[in-house]
């Protein structure tokens, strides 16, 4: 060991800019700790995909929070209700009893009957939607409401079934919802335009995959649901930041600015830098490209990563060359000194943090499967919410939520950036 390099390690400077997420990053976010969220809608909501994406975002971004989620979507529902009962029963049994603090409403796909618009049908939809909002505001005056412009019918990748196409009917419904939202002072999210626009982009680049975005023209696949979840989260002013770590590296020292993470044990090595890091959030759990290529195209071609998933690492001042990035002794990727100097987004890489987030996503699906079974029992009137089976499922769901929150807690990780083709051990 050489004392000269040992003294260099001792001169490493670590300056921490403490995270401000609890104030600066969430002040405008529509959800808060201890919120209770109910998603009300038809079969597209009952798919439990965009709703799970929202749940995964909140769980990974705010692991210390205790936000509960309830899905009250029923296939075939219209503004008047459906197989699970008339709308007033639906609202009382499936919404009000849960005392939500945030309620989203998306209806419309079934209300147009998949045919050209008619004045009587439009009037029924408008009056029925207004009744839902009035009833919510009467029964839950403190609840926040987000009205959602209905997701599209795919008239892009396959021919229109009639002049103008069915999505033109849904767009007309969207205009009614915009006006009602302004009148009733609710929040508003658009599921139609972003998905339709992405369909058009993807159809030009990859028509086969474009048809998989909404395989049956009505019910989106996972990629379509991520686009809808992004739209809802944007309407709620969801922060994009996962974490930000930026080093200024000199020949003998490194200083660091940190947001929403803690960094320690920083050592300037002969070939780069090593440190420990604990992020206070996790990246979004997008599936690998080989598992779902359509989601991979959504991640690549949309703005979802920029809008919602920034986990940045920056090292300025490194000598020219190519560097390996290792996390917990496993190589994650390699970058040029220039790329690291500009900054890289760890959220797009297969990191231990991403693996933890994907585990959480599988647990969210398991929790939702339990809730779905309980909801089906209750709305088919086989049992009340206090029935034995329903109560057992409620207890199982509570246990799943406890496990989810425990598994969402961030872990410390060992980071190394090493110049390739050199020893990774510092001389001392």
Kinemage of the C-alpha trace (Angstrom):
@kinemage 1
@onewidth
@group {chain A} dominant
@subgroup {mainchain}
@vectorlist {calphas} color= white
{ca unk a 1} P 0.000 0.000 0.000
{ca unk a 2} L 1.139 3.525 -0.733
{ca unk a 3} L 0.613 6.232 1.877
{ca unk a 4} L 0.194 8.871 -0.824
{ca unk a 5} L -2.991 7.227 -2.071
{ca unk a 6} L -4.186 6.569 1.445
{ca unk a 7} L -3.955 10.289 2.177
{ca unk a 8} L -5.880 10.995 -1.004
{ca unk a 9} L -8.759 8.879 0.260
{ca unk a 10} L -8.722 10.785 3.525
{ca unk a 11} L -9.172 14.065 1.693
{ca unk a 12} L -12.489 13.015 0.136
{ca unk a 13} L -15.110 15.654 0.871
{ca unk a 14} L -18.767 14.748 1.107
{ca unk a 15} L -21.253 17.635 1.162
{ca unk a 16} L -24.862 16.569 1.555
{ca unk a 17} L -27.764 18.653 0.386
{ca unk a 18} L -30.496 17.044 2.483
{ca unk a 19} L -33.607 15.834 0.671
{ca unk a 20} L -36.544 18.201 0.493
{ca unk a 21} L -39.071 15.731 -0.926
{ca unk a 22} L -41.522 16.043 1.938
{ca unk a 23} L -41.884 19.747 1.268
{ca unk a 24} L -40.522 20.818 -2.074
{ca unk a 25} L -41.434 17.769 -4.166
{ca unk a 26} L -44.920 16.881 -2.919
{ca unk a 27} L -46.486 20.212 -2.067
{ca unk a 28} L -48.637 20.188 -5.214
{ca unk a 29} L -49.264 16.436 -5.439
{ca unk a 30} L -52.977 15.707 -5.117
{ca unk a 31} L -52.506 12.637 -2.928
{ca unk a 32} L -51.290 12.766 0.639
{ca unk a 33} L -50.270 10.386 3.372
{ca unk a 34} L -53.278 8.451 4.787
{ca unk a 35} L -55.485 9.169 1.765
{ca unk a 36} L -58.129 6.624 0.766
{ca unk a 37} L -58.533 6.338 -3.011
{ca unk a 38} L -61.521 4.782 -4.791
{ca unk a 39} L -61.489 4.156 -8.550
{ca unk a 40} L -65.073 4.044 -9.904
{ca unk a 41} L -65.819 2.902 -13.428
{ca unk a 42} L -66.596 0.151 -15.911
{ca unk a 43} L -64.597 -2.846 -17.183
{ca unk a 44} L -61.567 -0.736 -18.092
{ca unk a 45} L -61.254 0.244 -14.451
{ca unk a 46} L -62.155 -3.323 -13.441
{ca unk a 47} L -59.096 -4.534 -15.385
{ca unk a 48} L -57.166 -3.228 -12.353
{ca unk a 49} L -54.198 -2.174 -14.462
{ca unk a 50} L -54.013 1.627 -14.571
{ca unk a 51} L -55.208 1.546 -10.976
{ca unk a 52} L -52.383 -0.833 -10.029
{ca unk a 53} L -49.925 1.429 -11.853
{ca unk a 54} L -51.098 4.337 -9.695
{ca unk a 55} L -50.765 2.197 -6.579
{ca unk a 56} L -47.256 1.145 -7.599
{ca unk a 57} L -46.258 4.751 -8.220
{ca unk a 58} L -47.395 5.862 -4.769
{ca unk a 59} L -45.878 2.822 -3.073
{ca unk a 60} L -42.477 3.171 -4.731
{ca unk a 61} L -42.306 6.963 -4.623
{ca unk a 62} L -43.574 7.442 -1.062
{ca unk a 63} L -42.759 4.216 0.824
{ca unk a 64} L -43.377 5.845 4.209
{ca unk a 65} L -46.955 6.770 3.322
{ca unk a 66} L -50.051 4.742 4.148
{ca unk a 67} L -52.412 5.304 1.247
{ca unk a 68} L -55.197 2.772 0.688
{ca unk a 69} L -56.697 1.922 -2.699
{ca unk a 70} L -60.105 0.501 -3.585
{ca unk a 71} L -61.216 -0.500 -7.070
{ca unk a 72} L -64.971 -0.195 -7.714
{ca unk a 73} L -64.923 -0.961 -11.426
{ca unk a 74} L -67.618 -3.273 -12.847
{ca unk a 75} L -67.725 -4.622 -16.378
{ca unk a 76} L -70.482 -3.180 -18.548
{ca unk a 77} L -71.297 -0.309 -16.196
{ca unk a 78} L -72.883 2.866 -17.509
{ca unk a 79} L -73.792 6.087 -15.713
{ca unk a 80} L -77.022 4.361 -14.690
{ca unk a 81} L -75.224 1.341 -13.200
{ca unk a 82} L -75.363 -2.206 -14.525
{ca unk a 83} L -75.049 -5.832 -13.482
{ca unk a 84} L -73.843 -4.867 -9.993
{ca unk a 85} L -76.917 -2.757 -9.365
{ca unk a 86} L -78.362 0.676 -10.195
{ca unk a 87} L -76.042 3.627 -9.786
{ca unk a 88} L -77.345 4.793 -6.392
{ca unk a 89} L -76.828 1.328 -4.920
{ca unk a 90} L -73.403 1.167 -6.553
{ca unk a 91} L -72.372 4.480 -5.045
{ca unk a 92} L -73.685 3.680 -1.583
{ca unk a 93} L -72.295 0.147 -1.378
{ca unk a 94} L -69.109 0.471 -3.448
{ca unk a 95} L -67.970 4.048 -2.802
{ca unk a 96} L -69.515 5.911 0.132
{ca unk a 97} L -69.070 3.114 2.666
{ca unk a 98} L -65.280 3.301 2.154
{ca unk a 99} L -65.200 7.031 2.987
{ca unk a 100} L -62.632 7.820 0.282
{ca unk a 101} L -60.773 11.096 0.280
{ca unk a 102} L -60.071 10.875 -3.470
{ca unk a 103} L -62.521 9.430 -5.997
{ca unk a 104} L -61.895 8.976 -9.703
{ca unk a 105} L -64.751 8.403 -12.138
{ca unk a 106} L -64.370 6.995 -15.664
{ca unk a 107} L -67.497 5.993 -17.597
{ca unk a 108} L -68.586 6.292 -21.198
{ca unk a 109} L -67.398 3.306 -23.216
{ca unk a 110} L -70.698 1.451 -22.746
{ca unk a 111} L -72.933 4.527 -22.629
{ca unk a 112} L -72.703 5.159 -26.385
{ca unk a 113} L -73.780 1.598 -27.242
{ca unk a 114} L -71.013 1.374 -29.867
{ca unk a 115} L -73.016 3.263 -32.467
{ca unk a 116} L -73.331 6.743 -33.895
{ca unk a 117} L -74.265 9.456 -31.472
{ca unk a 118} L -77.913 10.231 -30.831
{ca unk a 119} L -79.310 13.236 -28.899
{ca unk a 120} L -81.260 11.088 -26.443
{ca unk a 121} L -78.244 8.907 -25.617
{ca unk a 122} L -76.028 11.968 -25.111
{ca unk a 123} L -78.636 13.530 -22.811
{ca unk a 124} L -78.883 10.341 -20.752
{ca unk a 125} L -75.119 10.223 -20.382
{ca unk a 126} L -74.838 13.900 -19.426
{ca unk a 127} L -77.644 13.746 -16.851
{ca unk a 128} L -76.447 10.447 -15.412
{ca unk a 129} L -72.857 11.630 -15.049
{ca unk a 130} L -74.053 14.832 -13.377
{ca unk a 131} L -76.118 12.761 -10.935
{ca unk a 132} L -73.019 10.769 -9.951
{ca unk a 133} L -71.007 13.909 -9.243
{ca unk a 134} L -73.867 15.563 -7.365
{ca unk a 135} L -74.353 12.457 -5.232
{ca unk a 136} L -70.661 12.200 -4.376
{ca unk a 137} L -70.472 15.859 -3.424
{ca unk a 138} L -73.586 15.537 -1.292
{ca unk a 139} L -72.515 12.395 0.567
{ca unk a 140} L -68.765 13.098 0.740
{ca unk a 141} L -68.423 16.885 0.638
{ca unk a 142} L -64.744 16.797 1.656
{ca unk a 143} L -63.661 14.225 -0.895
{ca unk a 144} L -61.645 15.315 -3.901
{ca unk a 145} L -63.013 14.121 -7.218
{ca unk a 146} L -61.139 13.486 -10.460
{ca unk a 147} L -63.323 13.112 -13.544
{ca unk a 148} L -61.654 11.126 -16.319
{ca unk a 149} L -62.310 11.647 -20.007
{ca unk a 150} L -62.947 8.080 -21.223
{ca unk a 151} L -60.201 5.995 -22.774
{ca unk a 152} L -60.441 5.572 -26.551
{ca unk a 153} L -62.037 3.050 -28.833
{ca unk a 154} L -59.322 2.114 -31.333
{ca unk a 155} L -60.326 3.631 -34.651
{ca unk a 156} L -56.654 4.114 -35.563
{ca unk a 157} L -55.210 0.667 -36.269
{ca unk a 158} L -58.413 -0.833 -37.693
{ca unk a 159} L -61.122 0.678 -39.876
{ca unk a 160} L -63.948 2.780 -38.506
{ca unk a 161} L -67.198 0.866 -38.005
{ca unk a 162} L -69.207 3.895 -39.124
{ca unk a 163} L -68.440 7.366 -40.429
{ca unk a 164} L -66.367 9.271 -37.907
{ca unk a 165} L -65.799 6.194 -35.795
{ca unk a 166} L -66.915 5.337 -32.270
{ca unk a 167} L -64.087 7.277 -30.683
{ca unk a 168} L -65.700 10.478 -31.988
{ca unk a 169} L -68.639 9.661 -29.703
{ca unk a 170} L -66.282 9.240 -26.750
{ca unk a 171} L -64.588 12.529 -27.613
{ca unk a 172} L -67.982 14.235 -27.486
{ca unk a 173} L -68.489 12.686 -24.053
{ca unk a 174} L -65.053 14.014 -23.100
{ca unk a 175} L -66.183 17.546 -23.942
{ca unk a 176} L -69.192 17.130 -21.643
{ca unk a 177} L -66.915 15.944 -18.825
{ca unk a 178} L -64.580 18.906 -19.270
{ca unk a 179} L -67.513 21.296 -18.920
{ca unk a 180} L -68.939 19.437 -15.920
{ca unk a 181} L -65.555 19.406 -14.214
{ca unk a 182} L -65.272 23.162 -14.540
{ca unk a 183} L -68.794 23.641 -13.251
{ca unk a 184} L -68.372 21.314 -10.272
{ca unk a 185} L -64.782 22.374 -9.513
{ca unk a 186} L -63.347 18.874 -9.738
{ca unk a 187} L -60.001 17.718 -11.007
{ca unk a 188} L -59.803 16.417 -14.571
{ca unk a 189} L -57.709 13.812 -16.393
{ca unk a 190} L -57.745 12.889 -20.083
{ca unk a 191} L -57.365 9.198 -20.967
{ca unk a 192} L -58.479 9.627 -24.572
{ca unk a 193} L -56.112 12.044 -26.289
{ca unk a 194} L -52.775 10.691 -24.960
{ca unk a 195} L -53.602 7.081 -25.853
{ca unk a 196} L -55.049 8.000 -29.259
{ca unk a 197} L -52.009 10.112 -30.097
{ca unk a 198} L -49.655 7.325 -29.066
{ca unk a 199} L -51.670 4.845 -31.147
{ca unk a 200} L -51.096 7.057 -34.172
{ca unk a 201} L -47.350 7.283 -33.513
{ca unk a 202} L -46.971 3.564 -32.895
{ca unk a 203} L -49.141 2.658 -35.895
{ca unk a 204} L -46.754 4.544 -38.158
{ca unk a 205} L -43.685 2.841 -36.680
{ca unk a 206} L -44.928 -0.642 -35.807
{ca unk a 207} L -48.505 -1.463 -36.868
{ca unk a 208} L -48.428 -4.955 -35.340
{ca unk a 209} L -47.503 -3.699 -31.896
{ca unk a 210} L -49.916 -0.773 -32.283
{ca unk a 211} L -52.856 -3.176 -32.434
{ca unk a 212} L -51.679 -4.727 -29.167
{ca unk a 213} L -51.993 -1.408 -27.348
{ca unk a 214} L -55.791 -1.959 -27.285
{ca unk a 215} L -56.110 -5.567 -28.460
{ca unk a 216} L -59.918 -5.714 -28.677
{ca unk a 217} L -60.287 -1.997 -29.532
{ca unk a 218} L -61.852 -1.365 -26.078
{ca unk a 219} L -59.683 -2.749 -23.265
{ca unk a 220} L -56.093 -1.478 -23.250
{ca unk a 221} L -53.144 -3.769 -22.719
{ca unk a 222} L -50.557 -2.967 -20.084
{ca unk a 223} L -48.830 -0.372 -22.269
{ca unk a 224} L -52.083 1.515 -22.763
{ca unk a 225} L -52.790 1.415 -19.052
{ca unk a 226} L -49.387 2.907 -18.282
{ca unk a 227} L -50.223 5.804 -20.622
{ca unk a 228} L -53.513 6.328 -18.800
{ca unk a 229} L -51.837 6.125 -15.397
{ca unk a 230} L -49.326 8.720 -16.564
{ca unk a 231} L -52.137 11.045 -17.593
{ca unk a 232} L -53.853 10.695 -14.225
{ca unk a 233} L -50.617 11.199 -12.302
{ca unk a 234} L -49.778 14.268 -14.383
{ca unk a 235} L -53.203 15.733 -13.599
{ca unk a 236} L -52.349 15.200 -9.934
{ca unk a 237} L -48.969 16.983 -10.332
{ca unk a 238} L -47.057 13.838 -9.403
{ca unk a 239} L -43.333 14.513 -8.940
{ca unk a 240} L -40.920 12.925 -11.401
{ca unk a 241} L -38.042 12.678 -8.932
{ca unk a 242} L -36.985 9.302 -7.602
{ca unk a 243} L -33.586 10.544 -6.483
{ca unk a 244} L -30.715 12.700 -7.669
{ca unk a 245} L -27.044 12.183 -6.827
{ca unk a 246} L -24.399 14.403 -8.399
{ca unk a 247} L -20.650 14.135 -7.763
{ca unk a 248} L -17.903 16.612 -8.564
{ca unk a 249} L -14.799 14.449 -8.895
{ca unk a 250} L -11.217 15.705 -8.752
{ca unk a 251} L -7.984 13.709 -8.709
{ca unk a 252} L -8.057 13.344 -4.928
{ca unk a 253} L -11.542 14.231 -3.758
{ca unk a 254} L -15.254 14.114 -4.521
{ca unk a 255} L -18.100 16.342 -3.386
{ca unk a 256} L -21.730 15.334 -3.777
{ca unk a 257} L -25.143 16.962 -3.899
{ca unk a 258} L -28.037 14.687 -3.008
{ca unk a 259} L -31.824 14.918 -3.325
{ca unk a 260} L -34.108 12.267 -1.841
{ca unk a 261} L -31.242 9.954 -0.929
{ca unk a 262} L -28.422 9.660 1.543
{ca unk a 263} L -24.814 9.046 0.526
{ca unk a 264} L -21.910 7.977 2.696
{ca unk a 265} L -18.585 6.146 2.812
{ca unk a 266} L -17.362 7.936 -0.307
{ca unk a 267} L -13.893 6.907 -1.503
{ca unk a 268} L -11.951 8.202 -4.462
{ca unk a 269} L -10.246 5.122 -5.863
{ca unk a 270} L -7.439 4.764 -8.363
{ca unk a 271} L -9.928 3.842 -11.083
{ca unk a 272} L -13.003 5.828 -10.124
{ca unk a 273} L -15.265 6.230 -7.126
{ca unk a 274} L -17.175 4.094 -4.656
{ca unk a 275} L -19.827 4.971 -2.107
{ca unk a 276} L -22.907 3.699 -0.294
{ca unk a 277} L -26.317 5.107 -1.130
{ca unk a 278} L -29.829 4.747 0.219
{ca unk a 279} L -32.521 6.228 -1.968
{ca unk a 280} L -35.773 7.279 -0.346
{ca unk a 281} L -37.853 6.057 -3.270
{ca unk a 282} L -37.802 3.369 -5.945
{ca unk a 283} L -38.145 3.577 -9.735
{ca unk a 284} L -41.325 2.591 -11.526
{ca unk a 285} L -41.558 -1.174 -12.096
{ca unk a 286} L -41.845 -1.360 -15.873
{ca unk a 287} L -41.517 -4.983 -17.030
{ca unk a 288} L -38.437 -5.998 -19.056
{ca unk a 289} L -38.710 -5.523 -22.824
{ca unk a 290} L -38.606 -9.272 -23.426
{ca unk a 291} L -41.634 -9.697 -21.152
{ca unk a 292} L -43.757 -6.915 -22.656
{ca unk a 293} L -42.370 -5.274 -25.817
{ca unk a 294} L -45.378 -2.938 -26.066
{ca unk a 295} L -44.659 -1.443 -22.642
{ca unk a 296} L -41.024 -1.133 -23.729
{ca unk a 297} L -42.177 0.918 -26.726
{ca unk a 298} L -44.302 3.096 -24.452
{ca unk a 299} L -41.253 3.726 -22.276
{ca unk a 300} L -39.109 4.460 -25.341
{ca unk a 301} L -41.466 6.570 -27.428
{ca unk a 302} L -43.572 8.432 -24.856
{ca unk a 303} L -42.534 10.975 -22.233
{ca unk a 304} L -43.427 8.730 -19.284
{ca unk a 305} L -39.847 8.409 -18.018
{ca unk a 306} L -39.179 12.148 -18.200
{ca unk a 307} L -42.533 12.904 -16.604
{ca unk a 308} L -42.502 10.342 -13.791
{ca unk a 309} L -39.274 8.369 -13.414
{ca unk a 310} L -36.061 10.342 -12.880
{ca unk a 311} L -33.412 8.518 -10.856
{ca unk a 312} L -30.329 10.445 -11.870
{ca unk a 313} L -26.658 9.769 -11.251
{ca unk a 314} L -24.026 12.264 -12.382
{ca unk a 315} L -20.250 12.227 -12.012
{ca unk a 316} L -18.422 15.243 -13.400
{ca unk a 317} L -14.673 15.476 -13.627
{ca unk a 318} L -13.784 11.867 -14.409
{ca unk a 319} L -10.862 11.222 -16.735
{ca unk a 320} L -11.731 10.259 -20.300
{ca unk a 321} L -12.552 6.614 -20.821
{ca unk a 322} L -15.255 4.020 -20.413
{ca unk a 323} L -16.473 3.201 -16.921
{ca unk a 324} L -18.281 0.224 -15.436
{ca unk a 325} L -21.138 0.992 -13.064
{ca unk a 326} L -21.508 -1.665 -10.363
{ca unk a 327} L -24.221 -1.819 -7.722
{ca unk a 328} L -23.846 -4.372 -4.933
{ca unk a 329} L -20.829 -5.863 -6.756
{ca unk a 330} L -22.817 -6.543 -9.945
{ca unk a 331} L -22.162 -4.721 -13.191
{ca unk a 332} L -25.243 -2.769 -14.225
{ca unk a 333} L -23.951 -0.991 -17.321
{ca unk a 334} L -21.034 0.936 -18.745
{ca unk a 335} L -20.790 4.586 -19.716
{ca unk a 336} L -18.310 7.033 -21.121
{ca unk a 337} L -16.952 9.758 -18.878
{ca unk a 338} L -18.974 12.209 -20.961
{ca unk a 339} L -22.223 10.281 -20.407
{ca unk a 340} L -21.625 10.187 -16.668
{ca unk a 341} L -20.759 13.862 -16.725
{ca unk a 342} L -24.079 14.698 -18.357
{ca unk a 343} L -25.925 12.286 -16.062
{ca unk a 344} L -27.626 8.913 -16.509
{ca unk a 345} L -31.092 7.778 -15.458
{ca unk a 346} L -30.797 4.667 -13.312
{ca unk a 347} L -34.558 4.111 -13.587
{ca unk a 348} L -34.048 2.780 -17.115
{ca unk a 349} L -31.525 0.132 -15.990
{ca unk a 350} L -31.811 -3.300 -14.395
{ca unk a 351} L -30.664 -2.287 -10.923
{ca unk a 352} L -31.320 -3.804 -7.495
{ca unk a 353} L -33.730 -0.928 -6.934
{ca unk a 354} L -35.637 -1.858 -10.089
{ca unk a 355} L -35.746 -5.495 -9.003
{ca unk a 356} L -37.207 -4.466 -5.649
{ca unk a 357} L -39.824 -2.349 -7.434
{ca unk a 358} L -40.806 -5.265 -9.696
{ca unk a 359} L -41.221 -7.495 -6.662
{ca unk a 360} L -43.569 -4.883 -5.218
{ca unk a 361} L -45.530 -4.820 -8.491
{ca unk a 362} L -46.143 -8.554 -8.223
{ca unk a 363} L -47.288 -8.088 -4.634
{ca unk a 364} L -49.644 -5.272 -5.684
{ca unk a 365} L -51.251 -7.644 -8.203
{ca unk a 366} L -51.626 -10.272 -5.485
{ca unk a 367} L -53.287 -7.752 -3.144
{ca unk a 368} L -55.629 -6.660 -5.918
{ca unk a 369} L -56.585 -10.260 -6.656
{ca unk a 370} L -57.721 -10.602 -3.036
{ca unk a 371} L -59.671 -7.351 -3.203
{ca unk a 372} L -61.245 -8.381 -6.508
{ca unk a 373} L -62.484 -11.652 -4.988
{ca unk a 374} L -63.960 -9.789 -2.016
{ca unk a 375} L -65.552 -7.139 -4.212
{ca unk a 376} L -67.142 -9.774 -6.448
{ca unk a 377} L -68.665 -11.530 -3.422
{ca unk a 378} L -70.133 -8.287 -2.108
{ca unk a 379} L -71.508 -6.835 -5.335
{ca unk a 380} L -73.123 -10.127 -6.368
{ca unk a 381} L -74.876 -10.028 -2.960
{ca unk a 382} L -73.561 -13.430 -1.928
{ca unk a 383} L -72.426 -11.784 1.305
{ca unk a 384} L -72.425 -8.421 3.001
{ca unk a 385} L -69.120 -6.756 3.817
{ca unk a 386} L -69.405 -8.278 7.304
{ca unk a 387} L -69.909 -11.828 6.015
{ca unk a 388} L -67.390 -14.491 7.012
{ca unk a 389} L -65.718 -14.934 3.618
{ca unk a 390} L -65.684 -11.194 2.927
{ca unk a 391} L -64.139 -10.521 6.342
{ca unk a 392} L -61.506 -13.225 5.843
{ca unk a 393} L -60.573 -11.692 2.502
{ca unk a 394} L -60.493 -8.230 4.072
{ca unk a 395} L -58.060 -9.521 6.716
{ca unk a 396} L -55.917 -11.137 4.023
{ca unk a 397} L -55.884 -7.876 2.089
{ca unk a 398} L -54.817 -5.967 5.208
{ca unk a 399} L -51.957 -8.421 5.768
{ca unk a 400} L -50.912 -8.020 2.127
{ca unk a 401} L -50.865 -4.234 2.504
{ca unk a 402} L -48.687 -4.502 5.613
{ca unk a 403} L -46.258 -6.742 3.734
{ca unk a 404} L -46.244 -4.348 0.771
{ca unk a 405} L -45.288 -1.383 2.920
{ca unk a 406} L -42.533 -3.373 4.615
{ca unk a 407} L -41.135 -4.560 1.282
{ca unk a 408} L -41.250 -1.013 -0.128
{ca unk a 409} L -38.746 0.311 2.391
{ca unk a 410} L -35.490 1.383 0.712
{ca unk a 411} L -32.246 -0.520 1.253
{ca unk a 412} L -28.645 0.735 1.240
{ca unk a 413} L -26.602 -0.217 -1.812
{ca unk a 414} L -22.899 -0.224 -2.636
{ca unk a 415} L -22.030 1.757 -5.759
{ca unk a 416} L -18.788 1.698 -7.735
{ca unk a 417} L -17.715 3.469 -10.909
{ca unk a 418} L -14.488 2.021 -12.293
{ca unk a 419} L -12.444 2.780 -15.371
{ca unk a 420} L -12.470 -0.343 -17.523
{ca unk a 421} L -9.412 -2.571 -17.828
{ca unk a 422} L -7.946 -1.397 -14.533
{ca unk a 423} L -7.815 -2.868 -11.064
{ca unk a 424} L -10.821 -1.977 -8.956
{ca unk a 425} L -8.815 -1.893 -5.733
{ca unk a 426} L -7.258 1.388 -4.584
{ca unk a 427} L -3.622 1.517 -3.729
{ca unk a 428} L -3.132 2.375 -0.135
